Amino acid sequence: MLRIHFTHDDLTRVRIARAPDPLAETVLSLSLVQTREVGGVALEGWRSRTRGSIRPELRVLFDLATPVGAAEAAEAFLHAGSHTLPESLDQTWSLPCRRWSADLRALSGTRPRAPRWVYELHRGAREWRELVDRRLREYHAFAVAPYWSQLLAAAHTDRGRRASLAADRGLDGLLGTLHPGIRWESPVLTLPSPVDTDLRLRGAGVMLVPTFFWPDPMALTDNRGLDHPLVLHYPLAPDLATYRAVWSSAAADGPDGALVALLGTTRARTLHAAADPAGTVELARRTGCSPATASHHAAVLRAAGLLTTERTGPGVRHTLTPLGQALLDDRPPTGHPSSPAPPAD
């Protein structure tokens, strides 16, 4: 666990960013597109579409952002405060040498076998910076940019809700509700971390940054100067409804298109097929796949809280939950509490 100790000055300097940083989202999404182990069913439709658009020359970026994601990501690419990708890239390349050196020291510890070019990038090699800049812009254009307006809308809603919590309940209401994995016991904020350590702030405060393309909280600790606030990323999407609202920007065919954007084609078909409760063999017949495939997709939808499965004699019966029915109906579920980020596939 990482325990962040606040001083009085830090408590008066807690801020909420207006939106995610476009470069940070781009780099984190590079990790998610490489693995199904993180992000769960809510990212399956996006992951399938994005993988299909990645040209061979873009795969060099996978050396920059590995499937491990935030634990190995270079903090120089995860800062906050820019409104557009060009602004964020310019800010990254203009970071002082000491910030890149701090990232390099962290890289040596977490990725000692990283490709040589990644080390050269951190040392300021112009040819690698120009290449990475170009490839990040190309990847961002189809992986992140198509959803950006919806993502900003979700961030705006989230910021308003958290501001209301702070107004009604003070910092306890704000810091205590960031994420189920974050615990606030004034003046210490505790969150999951690869190492068990304490971080003592020095009065510069904390910037809370909503993050869509990473499902866990993370604090940037490696290259923060004492005159800069600690950047703490927290997940923006607490439930499937929020993910669907963002993915709907890619849906040209109305509600069904939005559902496909969320779940992927076969799982969307499986959810539709279960609108009339059925066994696994019947789901397979309705969706045109094998019983084994239908069973797998039903298990993923069940883990996401969209289906229930009951044994009936020698077989089973799959039925939509209220959340699953609400997603089919394109409406918010009634009486369904917000939940943590969806489970992994």
Backbone hydrogen bonds, N-H to C=O, Kabsch-Sander energy under -0.5 kcal/mol:
donor,donor_aa,acceptor,acceptor_aa,energy
2,L,191,L,-3.1
3,R,1,M,-0.6
3,R,197,T,-2.4
4,I,2,L,-0.6
4,I,189,L,-3.3
5,H,3,R,-0.6
5,H,199,L,-3.1
6,F,4,I,-0.6
6,F,187,P,-2.9
11,L,7,T,-1.9
12,T,8,H,-1.1
13,R,10,D,-1.4
14,V,11,L,-0.5
15,R,13,R,-0.6
15,R,206,V,-2.6
17,A,15,R,-0.5
17,A,208,L,-3.3
25,E,21,D,-2.4
26,T,22,P,-1.7
27,V,23,L,-2.6
28,L,24,A,-2.5
29,S,25,E,-2.2
30,L,26,T,-1.3
31,S,27,V,-0.9
31,S,28,L,-0.6
32,L,28,L,-1.6
33,V,29,S,-2.3
34,Q,31,S,-1.0
35,T,32,L,-1.0
41,V,343,P,-0.8
42,A,39,G,-0.5
43,L,40,G,-1.5
44,E,41,V,-1.4
45,G,41,V,-0.5
45,G,262,L,-1.3
47,R,43,L,-2.9
48,S,44,E,-2.4
49,R,45,G,-2.1
50,T,46,W,-2.6
51,R,47,R,-2.5
52,G,48,S,-1.5
53,S,50,T,-1.5
54,I,50,T,-0.6
54,I,51,R,-1.1
55,R,53,S,-0.7
58,L,55,R,-1.9
59,R,55,R,-0.5
59,R,56,P,-1.4
60,V,57,E,-0.6
61,L,58,L,-2.0
62,F,59,R,-1.6
63,D,60,V,-1.4
64,L,61,L,-0.8
65,A,61,L,-2.0
69,G,66,T,-1.7
71,A,68,V,-0.9
72,E,69,G,-2.0
73,A,69,G,-1.2
77,F,74,A,-1.9
78,L,75,E,-1.6
88,S,84,T,-2.2
89,L,85,L,-2.9
90,D,86,P,-2.5
91,Q,87,E,-2.2
92,T,88,S,-2.1
93,W,89,L,-2.7
94,S,90,D,-1.3
95,L,92,T,-1.6
99,R,96,P,-1.2
100,W,96,P,-1.4
101,S,97,C,-2.7
102,A,98,R,-1.9
103,D,99,R,-1.9
104,L,100,W,-2.3
105,R,101,S,-2.2
106,A,102,A,-2.0
107,L,103,D,-2.7
108,S,104,L,-2.2
109,G,105,R,-1.1
110,T,106,A,-2.4
111,R,107,L,-3.1
114,A,111,R,-1.9
118,V,115,P,-1.2
119,Y,115,P,-1.0
120,E,116,R,-2.2
121,L,117,W,-2.4
122,H,118,V,-1.6
123,R,119,Y,-1.3
124,G,121,L,-1.4
125,A,120,E,-2.4
129,R,125,A,-2.1
130,E,126,R,-2.5
131,L,127,E,-1.8
132,V,128,W,-2.8
133,D,129,R,-2.4
134,R,130,E,-2.0
135,R,131,L,-2.6
136,L,132,V,-2.7
137,R,133,D,-1.8
138,E,134,R,-1.9
139,Y,135,R,-2.6
140,H,136,L,-2.6
141,A,137,R,-1.5
142,F,138,E,-0.7
142,F,139,Y,-1.1
143,A,139,Y,-2.3
144,V,140,H,-1.8
145,A,140,H,-2.8
147,Y,144,V,-1.9
148,W,145,A,-1.5
151,L,147,Y,-2.3
152,L,148,W,-2.6
153,A,149,S,-1.8
154,A,150,Q,-2.2
155,A,151,L,-2.2
156,H,152,L,-2.5
157,T,153,A,-2.1
158,D,154,A,-2.4
159,R,155,A,-2.6
160,G,156,H,-2.0
161,R,157,T,-2.1
162,R,158,D,-2.4
163,A,159,R,-2.3
164,S,160,G,-1.9
165,L,161,R,-1.9
166,A,162,R,-2.4
167,A,163,A,-2.2
168,D,164,S,-2.4
169,R,165,L,-3.1
170,G,166,A,-1.7
172,D,169,R,-0.6
173,G,169,R,-0.7
173,G,170,G,-0.6
174,L,170,G,-1.4
175,L,171,L,-3.1
176,G,171,L,-0.6
176,G,172,D,-1.3
177,T,174,L,-0.9
178,L,175,L,-0.7
182,I,179,H,-1.9
183,R,190,T,-2.8
185,E,183,R,-0.6
185,E,188,V,-2.6
188,V,185,E,-2.4
189,L,4,I,-2.5
190,T,183,R,-3.2
190,T,188,V,-0.5
191,L,2,L,-2.1
197,T,1,M,-2.3
197,T,195,V,-0.8
199,L,3,R,-3.2
201,L,5,H,-2.4
201,L,199,L,-0.6
206,V,13,R,-1.4
207,M,230,L,-3.1
208,L,15,R,-3.3
208,L,206,V,-0.6
209,V,207,M,-0.6
209,V,232,L,-2.5
211,T,234,Y,-2.4
218,M,233,H,-2.1
220,L,231,V,-2.6
221,T,219,A,-0.9
228,H,225,G,-2.1
230,L,205,G,-2.3
231,V,220,L,-0.5
232,L,207,M,-2.7
232,L,230,L,-0.6
233,H,218,M,-2.9
233,H,231,V,-0.6
234,Y,209,V,-2.2
236,L,211,T,-2.5
243,Y,239,D,-1.6
244,R,240,L,-2.7
245,A,241,A,-1.9
246,V,242,T,-1.6
247,W,243,Y,-2.7
248,S,244,R,-1.8
249,S,246,V,-1.5
250,A,247,W,-2.5
251,A,248,S,-1.3
252,A,250,A,-0.8
254,G,251,A,-0.5
256,D,253,D,-0.5
257,G,253,D,-0.6
258,A,254,G,-1.9
259,L,255,P,-2.2
260,V,256,D,-2.3
261,A,257,G,-2.2
262,L,258,A,-1.5
263,L,259,L,-2.9
264,G,260,V,-2.3
268,A,264,G,-2.1
269,R,265,T,-2.2
270,T,266,T,-2.2
271,L,267,R,-2.4
272,H,268,A,-2.3
273,A,269,R,-2.7
274,A,270,T,-1.6
275,A,272,H,-1.6
276,D,273,A,-0.8
278,A,318,H,-1.5
283,L,279,G,-2.3
284,A,280,T,-2.4
285,R,281,V,-2.1
286,R,282,E,-2.5
287,T,283,L,-1.9
288,G,284,A,-1.4
289,C,284,A,-1.7
294,A,290,S,-2.6
295,S,291,P,-2.5
296,H,292,A,-2.0
297,H,293,T,-2.5
298,A,294,A,-2.3
299,A,295,S,-2.0
300,V,296,H,-1.9
301,L,297,H,-2.4
302,R,298,A,-2.3
303,A,299,A,-2.3
304,A,300,V,-1.5
305,G,302,R,-1.6
306,L,301,L,-2.8
307,L,301,L,-0.8
308,T,319,T,-2.8
310,E,317,R,-2.3
312,T,315,G,-2.3
315,G,312,T,-1.7
317,R,310,E,-2.6
318,H,278,A,-3.5
319,T,308,T,-2.6
320,L,274,A,-0.7
321,T,306,L,-2.0
325,Q,321,T,-2.6
326,A,322,P,-2.1
327,L,323,L,-2.2
328,L,324,G,-1.8
329,D,325,Q,-2.3
330,D,326,A,-0.6
330,D,327,L,-0.6
331,R,326,A,-2.3
336,H,333,P,-0.7
345,D,36,R,-1.1
